[in-house]
Amino acid sequence: MIRLNQVKLPLDHNEDALQEVVLQRLSISADQLVDIHIFKRGYDARKKNLIFLIYTLDVTLTNVDEAQLLASVADDHNIRVSPDTDYKYVACAPEGLTERPIVIGMGPCGLFVGLMLAQMGFNPIILERGKSVHERAKDTFRFWRTSELNTESNVQFGEGGAGTFSDGKLYSQVKDPGFKGLKVKQEFVAAGAPAEIIYVSKPHIGTFKLVTMVEKMRREIIRLGGEIRFETRVDKINISDRQVTGVTLNNGEVLHSKHVIAAVGHSARDTFQMLHDQGVFMQAQSFSIGFRIEHKQEMIDKDRFGINAGNPILGAADYKLVHHCKSGRSVYSFCMCPGGVVVAATSEEHAVVTNGMSQYSRSERNANSAIVVGIDPSDFDNDPLQGIALQRKLERHAYVMGGSNYDAPAQMVGDFLAAGSGLPFENVEPSYKPNVKMTDLSDALPKFAIDAIREAIPAFGKKIRGFDSKDAMLTGVETRTSSPVQIKRGADFQSINTKGLYPAGEGAGYAGGILSAGIDGISIAEAVALDMIKAMKNS
């Protein structure tokens, strides 16, 4: 196949336009063209009233000497041989293999570690402290309705991980030369995701679709020989001479394995403490803190897309913003959820944490995004666990500010910028459930963070008209943008001081979002499979 990059067409182009541009670019006739496959479709909205679609196309030809054709267009760097994007399994479990790898956590990373190991025949055991995704969804929605929190079954803990209750974004900036991200998306499509996630530039799934997809992927793991245990917390990693030998569960049962994958997510604070106490090397890493900001989605659409707002190909508009403050801090938008809601995302009692969530339709009235300030390990003396302590302090303070009932503290942007009191909301109705308490957010975060956000919001208003409007809504606090620790691993994907322990995904500091977590899960599964075969040969 031949790949054509940067194929630019009007937003409203007709069905024949792709074929016409392919025939022209390659100087071929229609009878030589067998098929056009859309590998990627994005858009260029720099001129919002004149938006173009940008395609990457894979073209199948007949009766064409492809080498000669490529030579004739050698000066066009956007025409090349299509790369081989098919996934190649690195191993197959040998007969007689008795050891079973153990996967701790069934978020996106743990899910893909388990799925890939099962596909290669290694019969993994997956241990998830929370409930199955269906039961977990019941607990989560009950919390949003009644403020009754289950600390083991919520937005953070349970089958599917934190990504289940999010916008379901499936794009990432990680380098992916092996097209593992494509494998992740293909597995999602096989589990029921819309086929368009394979090729659109900013694919997303939404919570309700993710729930059913995770259930199907679980059934596939079991069908292939994997085992999944819910409501099963790992209370200890068993280590002998810095070699993992297994795990001890919360019911006292001991499972034996020399290959344990820690895909625990960024909120498993008790697990981080346990690993730290057992001498597993970890270090503090940067994370961010801030608020959720809400605007009318209609306002964002009009600013980003102009007369094209509402076009079904474009969907609800998103944004990505950053401001470098005079203090040297950076403020940026994070996890923007078009047409979504702000959700209660705590996993601990007497704490308030916010996050954003959208359905596939992105049809809610508000747009929301985190507006956060970077925190550096030097802010807490590089102690690996002090970042967690800061998160917890802010979350507990927000709980008190909200009325000590899991309502969240909130304030209109105009009052916040003027350092005023918390007046009732006006045009933008806050979407956070259970509820919000309008108050003064000035002491919800450290002073440096408040000052930085107050400087950044007017700057963002110069990029998106109305972003700093007085009736935009801030809800606090956003503290779990990423893991505050990194569990260091080597080139073999194992802990640098504990053999057989594979730190994985977002909780270990190696991913940020569903897609990158899935990619990391595939890499971990490959490393585990190869090491298990090596160990068997050497035994």
Solvent accessible surface area in square Angstrom, and as a share of the most:
residue,aa,sasa,rsa
1,M,105,0.47
2,I,0,0.00
3,R,23,0.08
4,L,0,0.00
5,N,44,0.23
6,Q,111,0.49
7,V,0,0.00
8,K,103,0.44
9,L,20,0.10
10,P,63,0.40
11,L,14,0.07
12,D,125,0.65
13,H,45,0.20
14,N,97,0.50
15,E,167,0.75
16,D,93,0.48
17,A,12,0.09
18,L,24,0.12
19,Q,78,0.34
20,E,102,0.46
21,V,24,0.14
22,V,0,0.00
23,L,36,0.18
24,Q,142,0.63
25,R,62,0.23
26,L,5,0.02
27,S,101,0.65
28,I,22,0.11
29,S,53,0.34
30,A,56,0.43
31,D,116,0.60
32,Q,46,0.21
33,L,26,0.13
34,V,91,0.52
35,D,72,0.37
36,I,42,0.22
37,H,85,0.38
38,I,44,0.22
39,F,45,0.19
40,K,97,0.41
41,R,48,0.18
42,G,11,0.11
43,Y,72,0.27
44,D,25,0.13
45,A,27,0.21
46,R,208,0.76
47,K,144,0.61
48,K,82,0.35
49,N,82,0.42
50,L,103,0.51
51,I,6,0.03
52,F,50,0.21
53,L,2,0.01
54,I,35,0.18
55,Y,9,0.03
56,T,19,0.11
57,L,0,0.00
58,D,6,0.03
59,V,0,0.00
60,T,44,0.25
61,L,21,0.11
62,T,50,0.29
63,N,134,0.69
64,V,36,0.21
65,D,85,0.44
66,E,53,0.24
67,A,75,0.58
68,Q,126,0.56
69,L,15,0.08
70,L,35,0.18
71,A,72,0.56
72,S,87,0.56
73,V,28,0.16
74,A,57,0.45
75,D,137,0.71
76,D,44,0.23
77,H,137,0.61
78,N,54,0.28
79,I,2,0.01
80,R,103,0.37
81,V,90,0.52
82,S,14,0.09
83,P,55,0.35
84,D,96,0.50
85,T,29,0.17
86,D,103,0.53
87,Y,38,0.14
88,K,123,0.52
89,Y,102,0.39
90,V,63,0.36
91,A,17,0.13
92,C,100,0.60
93,A,22,0.17
94,P,45,0.29
95,E,167,0.75
96,G,63,0.61
97,L,43,0.22
98,T,124,0.72
99,E,46,0.21
100,R,77,0.28
101,P,0,0.00
102,I,1,0.00
103,V,0,0.00
104,I,14,0.07
105,G,10,0.10
106,M,0,0.00
107,G,12,0.12
108,P,24,0.15
109,C,7,0.04
110,G,0,0.00
111,L,3,0.02
112,F,0,0.00
113,V,0,0.00
114,G,0,0.00
115,L,2,0.01
116,M,0,0.00
117,L,0,0.00
118,A,3,0.02
119,Q,53,0.24
120,M,5,0.02
121,G,33,0.32
122,F,3,0.01
123,N,59,0.30
124,P,0,0.00
125,I,16,0.08
126,I,0,0.00
127,L,1,0.01
128,E,8,0.04
129,R,33,0.12
130,G,1,0.01
131,K,49,0.21
132,S,21,0.14
133,V,0,0.00
134,H,95,0.42
135,E,72,0.32
136,R,0,0.00
137,A,16,0.12
138,K,94,0.40
139,D,10,0.05
140,T,1,0.01
141,F,60,0.25
142,R,90,0.33
143,F,5,0.02
144,W,22,0.08
145,R,171,0.62
146,T,66,0.38
147,S,33,0.21
148,E,107,0.48
149,L,31,0.16
150,N,53,0.27
151,T,47,0.28
152,E,52,0.23
153,S,2,0.01
154,N,3,0.01
155,V,2,0.01
156,Q,17,0.08
157,F,15,0.06
158,G,2,0.02
159,E,0,0.00
160,G,5,0.04
161,G,8,0.08
162,A,29,0.23
163,G,14,0.14
164,T,2,0.01
165,F,0,0.00
166,S,15,0.09
167,D,1,0.01
168,G,0,0.00
169,K,41,0.17
170,L,1,0.00
171,Y,79,0.30
172,S,43,0.28
173,Q,159,0.71
174,V,71,0.41
175,K,191,0.81
176,D,42,0.22
177,P,119,0.75
178,G,45,0.43
179,F,53,0.22
180,K,42,0.18
181,G,4,0.04
182,L,19,0.09
183,K,18,0.08
184,V,0,0.00
185,K,29,0.12
186,Q,79,0.35
187,E,28,0.12
188,F,3,0.01
189,V,45,0.26
190,A,86,0.67
191,A,7,0.05
192,G,46,0.44
193,A,7,0.05
194,P,28,0.18
195,A,69,0.53
196,E,63,0.28
197,I,1,0.00
198,I,36,0.19
199,Y,58,0.22
200,V,22,0.13
201,S,32,0.21
202,K,90,0.38
203,P,3,0.02
204,H,25,0.11
205,I,0,0.00
206,G,0,0.00
207,T,0,0.00
208,F,120,0.50
209,K,70,0.30
210,L,6,0.03
211,V,19,0.11
212,T,70,0.41
213,M,1,0.01
214,V,5,0.03
215,E,35,0.15
216,K,94,0.40
217,M,6,0.03
218,R,43,0.16
219,R,131,0.48
220,E,57,0.26
221,I,0,0.00
222,I,88,0.45
223,R,168,0.61
224,L,53,0.26
225,G,33,0.31
226,G,8,0.07
227,E,53,0.24
228,I,26,0.13
229,R,64,0.23
230,F,54,0.22
231,E,111,0.50
232,T,15,0.09
233,R,74,0.27
234,V,10,0.06
235,D,63,0.33
236,K,99,0.42
237,I,1,0.01
238,N,25,0.13
239,I,42,0.21
240,S,61,0.40
241,D,144,0.75
242,R,93,0.34
243,Q,37,0.17
244,V,0,0.00
245,T,48,0.28
246,G,0,0.00
247,V,0,0.00
248,T,31,0.18
249,L,3,0.02
250,N,67,0.34
251,N,112,0.57
252,G,52,0.50
253,E,68,0.30
254,V,66,0.38
255,L,19,0.09
256,H,147,0.66
257,S,5,0.03
258,K,114,0.49
259,H,6,0.03
260,V,0,0.00
261,I,0,0.00
262,A,3,0.02
263,A,6,0.05
264,V,22,0.13
265,G,30,0.29
266,H,23,0.10
267,S,6,0.04
268,A,1,0.01
269,R,13,0.05
270,D,71,0.37
271,T,13,0.08
272,F,0,0.00
273,Q,82,0.36
274,M,28,0.12
275,L,1,0.01
276,H,71,0.31
277,D,100,0.52
278,Q,40,0.18
279,G,38,0.36
280,V,3,0.02
281,F,88,0.37
282,M,10,0.04
283,Q,69,0.31
284,A,12,0.09
285,Q,39,0.18
286,S,62,0.40
287,F,6,0.03
288,S,4,0.03
289,I,0,0.00
290,G,0,0.00
291,F,0,0.00
292,R,0,0.00
293,I,0,0.00
294,E,0,0.00
295,H,2,0.01
296,K,58,0.25
297,Q,13,0.06
298,E,109,0.49
299,M,49,0.22
300,I,0,0.00
301,D,21,0.11
302,K,116,0.49
303,D,27,0.14
304,R,75,0.27
305,F,4,0.02
306,G,19,0.19
307,I,142,0.72
308,N,29,0.15
309,A,38,0.29
310,G,62,0.60
311,N,38,0.19
312,P,123,0.78
313,I,74,0.38
314,L,15,0.08
315,G,34,0.33
316,A,22,0.17
317,A,1,0.00
318,D,25,0.13
319,Y,11,0.04
320,K,149,0.63
321,L,10,0.05
322,V,68,0.39
323,H,37,0.17
324,H,133,0.59
325,C,11,0.06
326,K,191,0.81
327,S,89,0.57
328,G,68,0.65
329,R,56,0.20
330,S,37,0.24
331,V,0,0.00
332,Y,66,0.25
333,S,10,0.07
334,F,65,0.27
335,C,35,0.21
336,M,9,0.04
337,C,0,0.00
338,P,0,0.00
339,G,0,0.00
340,G,1,0.01
341,V,36,0.20
342,V,2,0.01
343,V,5,0.03
344,A,2,0.01
345,A,0,0.00
346,T,3,0.01
347,S,5,0.03
348,E,35,0.15
349,E,97,0.44
350,H,104,0.46
351,A,0,0.00
352,V,2,0.01
353,V,2,0.01
354,T,3,0.02
355,N,25,0.13
356,G,0,0.00
357,M,11,0.05
358,S,2,0.01
359,Q,39,0.17
360,Y,69,0.26
361,S,77,0.50
362,R,32,0.12
363,S,88,0.57
364,E,77,0.35
365,R,110,0.40
366,N,1,0.01
367,A,0,0.00
368,N,0,0.00
369,S,0,0.00
370,A,0,0.00
371,I,0,0.00
372,V,0,0.00
373,V,0,0.00
374,G,26,0.25
375,I,2,0.01
376,D,67,0.35
377,P,18,0.11
378,S,73,0.47
379,D,60,0.31
380,F,21,0.09
381,D,129,0.67
382,N,93,0.48
383,D,55,0.28
384,P,26,0.17
385,L,26,0.13
386,Q,79,0.35
387,G,0,0.00
388,I,10,0.05
389,A,43,0.34
390,L,37,0.18
391,Q,2,0.01
392,R,68,0.25
393,K,142,0.60
394,L,10,0.05
395,E,0,0.00
396,R,120,0.44
397,H,64,0.29
398,A,1,0.01
399,Y,22,0.08
400,V,96,0.55
401,M,24,0.11
402,G,2,0.02
403,G,38,0.37
404,S,56,0.36
405,N,71,0.37
406,Y,23,0.09
407,D,22,0.11
408,A,0,0.00
409,P,0,0.00
410,A,0,0.00
411,Q,0,0.00
412,M,7,0.03
413,V,0,0.00
414,G,21,0.21
415,D,21,0.11
416,F,0,0.00
417,L,54,0.27
418,A,79,0.61
419,A,60,0.47
420,G,24,0.23
421,S,74,0.48
422,G,23,0.22
423,L,93,0.46
424,P,99,0.62
425,F,87,0.36
426,E,100,0.45
427,N,87,0.45
428,V,5,0.03
429,E,77,0.35
430,P,12,0.07
431,S,11,0.07
432,Y,5,0.02
433,K,111,0.47
434,P,24,0.15
435,N,85,0.44
436,V,23,0.13
437,K,98,0.42
438,M,41,0.18
439,T,30,0.17
440,D,53,0.28
441,L,0,0.00
442,S,37,0.24
443,D,89,0.46
444,A,1,0.01
445,L,8,0.04
446,P,37,0.23
447,K,156,0.66
448,F,67,0.28
449,A,0,0.00
450,I,4,0.02
451,D,64,0.33
452,A,3,0.02
453,I,0,0.00
454,R,54,0.20
455,E,55,0.25
456,A,0,0.00
457,I,0,0.00
458,P,50,0.31
459,A,21,0.16
460,F,0,0.00
461,G,14,0.14
462,K,181,0.77
463,K,107,0.45
464,I,0,0.00
465,R,201,0.74
466,G,20,0.20
467,F,0,0.00
468,D,51,0.26
469,S,38,0.24
470,K,126,0.53
471,D,25,0.13
472,A,0,0.00
473,M,0,0.00
474,L,0,0.00
475,T,0,0.00
476,G,0,0.00
477,V,0,0.00
478,E,4,0.02
479,T,0,0.00
480,R,17,0.06
481,T,8,0.05
482,S,28,0.18
483,S,0,0.00
484,P,0,0.00
485,V,0,0.00
486,Q,31,0.14
487,I,1,0.01
488,K,62,0.26
489,R,35,0.13
490,G,30,0.28
491,A,109,0.84
492,D,77,0.40
493,F,57,0.24
494,Q,9,0.04
495,S,7,0.05
496,I,95,0.48
497,N,57,0.29
498,T,0,0.00
499,K,108,0.46
500,G,3,0.02
501,L,1,0.00
502,Y,0,0.00
503,P,0,0.00
504,A,0,0.00
505,G,1,0.01
506,E,37,0.16
507,G,0,0.00
508,A,2,0.01
509,G,16,0.15
510,Y,57,0.22
511,A,19,0.15
512,G,57,0.55
513,G,36,0.35
514,I,12,0.06
515,L,15,0.08
516,S,5,0.03
517,A,5,0.04
518,G,0,0.00
519,I,20,0.10
520,D,11,0.06
521,G,0,0.00
522,I,0,0.00
523,S,15,0.10
524,I,0,0.00
525,A,0,0.00
526,E,21,0.10
527,A,17,0.13
528,V,0,0.00
529,A,0,0.00
530,L,92,0.46
531,D,32,0.16
532,M,2,0.01
533,I,30,0.15
534,K,125,0.53
535,A,46,0.36
536,M,67,0.30
537,K,159,0.67
538,N,113,0.58
539,S,125,0.81
